[in-house]
Amino acid sequence: MAMVGAEACKPKPACSKWRETVQNSRQATINLGRFPANTQVEALLGLPGESANLLVASGQTNDNGSTQLDFVMPEKWQDGSPLSEQDLLLEVRSVDGSYRQSATIQYDH
């Protein structure tokens, strides 16, 4: 299982930790923290400089504002074109959009 992430923590409410590269596996995991407690969250992919709009995972934070989201890297974008890019934008946000954190990740196919 690959972990998605780079330490992207700042002194603000939303904080995610993920490694920067997904390699040799399409399985990815996001360990999320410092979000509001018991809040619905979602993870989306997009291209850097554009909106992340491909939903890849969702879940709910625990009483401490943490959760783990597991997902399989998609093979296609919403329009059916192949996901062949290596630089991707990963955004994790509360469903209401009030908390969010994003990072550029590398996807080695």
C-alpha positions in Angstrom: 0.0 0.0 0.0 1.4 3.4 -0.9 0.9 6.4 1.3 0.0 9.7 -0.3 1.7 12.7 1.2 4.1 15.3 2.3 4.0 17.0 5.7 1.6 19.9 4.9 0.9 21.0 8.4 0.7 24.7 9.2 -0.8 26.4 12.3 -4.3 26.4 10.9 -7.2 24.1 11.5 -6.8 21.9 8.5 -3.8 19.6 8.4 -3.0 16.6 6.4 0.0 14.3 6.3 0.7 12.5 3.1 3.7 11.3 1.1 4.6 13.0 -2.1 4.7 10.0 -4.4 2.4 7.0 -5.1 4.5 4.3 -6.7 4.1 0.7 -7.9 0.6 0.4 -6.6 -2.6 2.1 -7.3 -3.7 1.8 -3.6 -3.3 5.0 -1.7 -3.9 6.1 1.9 -4.3 9.5 3.4 -3.8 10.0 7.1 -5.7 13.2 8.0 -5.6 15.2 11.2 -6.6 18.6 12.7 -9.9 18.7 11.0 -13.1 19.4 13.0 -14.3 16.4 15.1 -17.0 14.2 13.6 -17.0 15.9 10.3 -17.7 14.4 6.8 -14.6 14.8 4.6 -13.7 14.0 1.0 -10.5 13.6 -1.0 -10.4 14.9 -4.6 -7.8 14.8 -7.4 -7.2 17.4 -10.1 -4.4 19.0 -12.0 -2.1 21.6 -10.4 -3.4 25.1 -11.1 -6.9 23.7 -11.6 -9.7 22.6 -9.4 -9.6 19.2 -7.8 -12.9 17.7 -8.8 -12.5 13.9 -9.1 -13.8 12.4 -5.9 -11.6 9.5 -4.8 -12.5 8.9 -1.2 -14.8 10.1 1.6 -15.2 9.4 5.3 -15.7 11.0 8.7 -13.3 12.3 11.2 -13.3 10.9 14.8 -13.6 12.9 18.0 -10.0 14.1 17.6 -10.5 15.4 14.0 -8.5 12.5 12.5 -9.3 9.8 10.0 -7.6 7.5 7.4 -8.9 7.5 3.8 -8.0 4.6 1.5 -8.6 4.6 -2.2 -7.5 3.2 -5.5 -5.9 5.7 -7.9 -8.4 6.1 -10.8 -7.4 5.1 -14.3 -9.6 7.8 -15.9 -10.8 11.4 -15.4 -14.6 12.1 -15.3 -14.6 12.7 -19.0 -13.3 9.2 -19.7 -9.8 10.4 -20.7 -6.9 8.4 -19.2 -5.3 9.7 -16.0 -1.8 9.7 -17.4 -0.3 12.8 -15.7 2.4 12.4 -13.1 1.8 15.7 -11.2 -1.5 15.8 -9.5 -3.3 18.0 -7.1 -4.8 16.2 -4.0 -7.3 18.1 -2.0 -8.9 17.0 1.2 -11.8 19.0 2.5 -14.8 19.0 4.7 -17.9 18.3 2.7 -19.2 21.8 3.5 -15.9 23.3 2.2 -15.1 25.2 5.4 -11.8 23.3 6.0 -9.4 22.1 3.3 -5.8 21.2 2.7 -4.1 20.4 -0.6 -0.7 19.3 -2.0 0.8 18.4 -5.3 1.7 14.7 -5.5 3.6 12.6 -7.9 1.9 9.5 -9.4 4.3 7.1 -10.9 2.2 4.8 -13.1 
